[in-house]
Amino acid sequence: MPACEDRSLLIGGLIDGELDAANTVTIEAHIARCDNCREELERLQSIRNLLSNEGMRHQAPDLLHRRIAALPELQPKAANTNRIPGWLAPGIGGALAASLALVAFVGPMQQQQAMDAQLVSSHVRSLQPGHLMDVQTTNQHIVKPWFNGKIDFAPPVPELADRGFPLAGGRLDFINGRTVAVIVYRRRLHVVNVFAWPGASERSRLSVVDGFAVAEWDDDGLAFAAVSDIPADELRQFKALYRSRSNLAPPTGS
């Protein structure tokens, strides 16, 4: 069945990373309840991934390139007396190079910021009544098999209670257009959400976003992100403990 008509634009915006925090929370909460919209999100994400492949890109023929190059609008203009002075050209060239370098870095930076915003939004949403866990238990041997058949990977569920991070349960969530596993831990009266999905987080990092600590890393082909309102140093300790007890192979050089 088709997705909800009033949600289709938001689904497209979510995939393209064009939504603000409020609309991101709204559509993600709706997708978590609506099978049709979830299927539409996964369909659009698959199309996007397919079109990003090199073999799917259309190369314009040489004849078209020549015709475009011959357009009068693209022909060199006659020189005039308003040219840039020679002494000023190097400075402008340097400014242009700096601008191009800035553009090159804005894309990945914006993508990382959008990912962090999604993670924090999901964490905040999970704190609402009835949203934190799909399976509630302190037994890792219940949480880990609960994910079987619901996702196509097996996230580690280490026991950390002896170090002050008792297991609370798990759930499924949606981050960056795909279903992810979330393992939930407690830290005193606080919640630590550990998001896991196939792939790589590109680098190991810890940041603070809107007052929430976000720790990201990858091990053995899985990307992880832990989010909590505990101090960043405590989340760094949690990250090290979680990795050490997960028995996963860290990436080379990590």
C-alpha positions in Angstrom: 0.0 0.0 0.0 1.2 3.6 -0.6 2.6 5.8 2.1 0.4 8.3 3.9 -0.3 11.1 1.4 0.4 13.8 4.0 3.7 12.3 5.0 5.3 11.7 1.5 7.1 15.0 1.4 8.5 14.6 4.9 9.8 11.1 3.9 11.6 12.6 0.9 13.0 15.4 3.1 14.2 12.9 5.7 16.2 10.9 3.1 17.7 14.1 1.6 18.6 15.5 5.1 16.5 18.6 4.5 14.3 18.5 7.6 14.8 20.5 10.8 14.9 18.8 14.2 11.2 19.1 14.9 10.1 17.6 11.5 12.7 14.9 11.8 11.3 13.8 15.2 7.7 14.0 13.8 8.3 11.8 10.7 10.6 9.3 12.5 7.9 8.8 15.2 5.3 8.3 12.5 7.4 5.8 10.5 8.0 3.8 13.7 4.2 3.2 13.8 3.3 3.0 10.1 4.4 0.0 8.0 3.4 1.7 4.7 5.6 4.7 5.3 8.4 2.6 6.5 8.3 0.6 3.3 8.2 3.8 1.3 11.3 5.1 3.2 13.2 1.9 2.5 12.1 1.9 -1.2 13.3 5.5 -1.7 16.6 4.8 0.1 17.2 1.8 -2.1 16.6 3.9 -5.2 18.9 6.6 -3.9 21.6 4.0 -3.2 21.2 2.5 -6.7 21.4 5.8 -8.5 24.6 6.7 -6.6 26.4 3.8 -8.3 28.9 4.8 -11.0 27.4 2.5 -13.6 24.0 4.2 -13.3 25.3 7.7 -14.3 24.6 8.8 -17.8 27.5 10.2 -19.8 26.6 12.8 -22.4 27.8 12.1 -25.9 30.8 14.0 -27.4 28.5 15.6 -30.0 26.5 17.2 -27.2 29.6 18.5 -25.5 30.8 20.1 -28.7 27.4 21.8 -29.4 27.4 23.2 -25.9 30.9 24.5 -26.2 30.0 26.2 -29.5 27.1 28.2 -27.9 27.6 32.0 -28.4 27.0 32.6 -24.7 30.1 30.5 -23.9 32.5 32.1 -26.3 35.3 34.3 -24.9 34.5 37.9 -24.6 36.7 40.7 -26.0 39.2 42.1 -23.6 38.3 45.4 -22.0 40.0 48.0 -19.8 38.2 46.7 -16.7 40.4 43.7 -16.2 41.6 42.8 -12.8 45.1 44.3 -12.2 47.9 41.8 -12.3 49.0 42.6 -8.8 45.5 41.7 -7.5 45.0 38.4 -9.4 47.1 36.2 -7.0 45.1 37.4 -4.0 41.8 36.7 -5.8 43.1 33.3 -6.9 44.0 32.4 -3.3 40.6 33.5 -2.1 38.9 31.4 -4.8 41.0 28.4 -3.8 40.0 28.8 -0.2 36.4 29.1 -1.1 36.5 25.9 -3.1 38.2 24.1 -0.3 35.4 25.3 2.1 32.8 24.0 -0.3 34.5 20.6 -0.4 34.4 20.3 3.3 30.9 21.6 3.9 29.2 18.5 2.5 30.7 15.9 4.9 30.4 18.3 7.8 26.7 18.9 7.1 26.2 15.2 6.8 27.8 14.6 10.1 25.8 17.3 11.8 22.6 15.9 10.3 23.5 12.4 11.6 24.2 13.8 15.1 20.9 15.6 15.1 19.1 12.4 14.1 20.8 10.5 16.9 20.0 13.1 19.5 16.4 13.5 18.3 15.9 9.7 18.6 17.4 9.7 22.0 15.1 12.4 23.2 12.1 10.8 21.6 13.0 7.5 23.4 12.7 9.2 26.7 9.0 9.7 26.2 6.7 7.2 28.0 6.4 3.9 26.0 9.2 4.7 23.5 12.4 3.6 25.2 12.2 -0.2 24.7 10.5 -2.9 22.6 12.0 -5.6 24.9 12.6 -4.7 28.5 15.0 -7.0 30.5 18.4 -7.0 32.2 19.2 -10.4 30.6 21.6 -10.1 27.7 20.6 -13.6 26.5 17.0 -12.3 25.9 17.9 -9.0 24.3 20.4 -10.3 21.8 18.2 -13.1 20.3 15.2 -10.6 20.3 16.9 -8.9 17.3 17.0 -12.1 15.3 14.8 -11.9 12.2 14.1 -8.2 12.7 17.4 -6.9 11.3 20.0 -8.5 9.1 22.9 -8.2 11.5 23.7 -9.2 15.1 24.6 -6.3 17.4 26.7 -7.2 20.5 24.9 -6.9 23.9 27.7 -7.0 26.5 27.0 -7.2 30.2 28.2 -4.0 31.9 26.3 -3.9 35.2 29.4 -4.6 37.3 30.8 -1.4 36.0 27.8 0.7 36.7 26.0 0.4 33.4 23.2 -2.2 33.8 21.4 -3.4 30.7 17.8 -2.3 30.4 16.6 -3.7 27.1 16.5 -3.0 23.4 14.4 -1.6 20.5 14.4 -0.9 16.8 14.7 2.6 15.5 15.2 4.5 12.2 18.4 6.6 11.6 19.4 8.0 8.2 16.8 6.1 6.3 17.4 2.6 7.6 16.4 0.3 10.5 19.0 0.2 13.3 19.3 -1.7 16.5 19.3 0.2 19.9 20.7 -1.4 23.0 19.6 0.5 26.1 21.7 0.8 29.3 21.2 2.8 32.5 23.6 5.0 34.4 22.1 5.9 37.7 18.9 7.8 36.7 20.2 8.3 33.2 19.7 6.4 29.9 22.5 5.4 27.5 21.2 4.5 24.0 23.6 2.5 21.8 22.7 2.6 18.1 24.2 0.0 15.9 24.0 -0.6 12.1 26.1 -2.2 9.3 28.7 0.2 7.9 31.4 2.5 9.3 31.2 5.7 11.3 34.2 7.0 9.3 36.1 7.9 12.5 36.1 7.5 16.2 34.8 10.7 17.8 33.1 12.1 20.8 31.1 15.4 20.7 28.4 17.2 22.6 25.2 18.1 20.7 22.6 20.3 22.4 23.8 19.2 25.8 23.9 15.5 24.9 27.2 13.5 24.6 27.5 11.5 21.4 30.3 8.9 21.0 30.7 7.2 17.6 33.0 4.3 16.5 33.0 1.2 14.3 34.1 -2.4 15.0 34.0 -5.4 12.7 31.9 -3.9 10.0 29.3 -2.3 12.4 28.9 1.4 13.2 28.0 2.4 16.7 26.8 5.6 18.3 26.2 6.0 22.1 24.0 9.0 23.2 23.3 10.1 26.7 23.0 13.1 28.9 25.7 11.8 31.3 29.1 13.7 31.2 31.2 13.2 28.1 34.0 11.6 30.2 31.6 9.0 31.6 30.3 8.2 28.0 33.9 7.9 26.9 34.4 5.3 29.7 31.2 3.5 28.6 32.4 3.4 25.0 35.7 1.8 26.0 34.0 -0.7 28.2 31.4 -1.6 25.6 34.1 -2.1 23.0 36.3 -4.2 25.2 33.5 -6.6 26.1 31.9 -6.9 22.7 34.6 -9.2 21.3 34.5 -7.5 17.9 37.6 -6.8 15.8 38.4 -3.1 15.7 39.2 -1.4 12.4 42.9 -1.3 11.4 44.7 1.5 13.1 42.0 2.0 15.8 
